[in-house]
């Protein structure tokens, strides 16, 4: 649902959905998945916040950590 909001110029609603999932993960969407999705969505408009979200994942499981590092490298300086 959040991706639909972001693609239809309703970023605030998309961000709200993803932040809710970060706070209350489900069996379908983990906290890590929601964090990565939010960081990707914010990368263009709020790169500092996206960086902060991804930094929090660097110490997670290897696959999650690797995704976070890859996305951190793609963020604008």
N, C-alpha and C positions, 0 to 999 in steps of 0.2 A: 504494500500500500504506500509506503514511504517513497518508493521509486516513482510511483505514479504521481504523487504530489510534486516531487522535484521536477519531473519532466513536464508538468503542466503549470509551471510558474507559481506553485504554492509551496515554496521552500520552507516556510515557517511551519506548516502542518507536517511536512515530511520530517523536519528536524524534531518536532514534538513527538512523533511516533517513534523515531529511532531512540531518542533519549528515554522514552518510556520503556522501550525494550532493553536498553542498557541497565536501567534500574530494576526492571522486572523481567528477566529473560524467561523464555518459554522452552518447551521441549522442541519446538520447531525452529526457533531463532535464539542462538546463544548470545551471551553478553559480548563475546569477541566478534561475532558476525555483525551485530548491530553497531559496534564501535567502528569496525572497518568500513561498513556502509556509510556511516555518518562522516567519517574522515574523508572518504572519497567524494561525498556530496559537498563537503565544505572546502575541499582543496582549492578550488578556483576563487572563492569569495572570501574565505577566512583561513588562509594557509597556516597561520600561527595556532589557531584552535585545532585544526586538523593534525598538525605536528604534535600537539600536546596529547591528543587522543591516541595517536600511533605510538608515541613514546611510552604510554602506559602499557602497551602490549609487548614491548620488547622482552620482558621477562617471562612471558607465557610459554606454552608448549612450542616445540620447535617449528611446526607448520605455521602457527599463528605469528610467532616471532619473525619468521622469514617473510611473511606477507607484509607485516608492519615495516620491516626494514626496506623492502622493495618499494613500498608506497612512500616512505620517507625520502628515499632517493629521488622520487619523481616529483616531489613538491617543489614549487618555486622558492627560491631563496629570498 
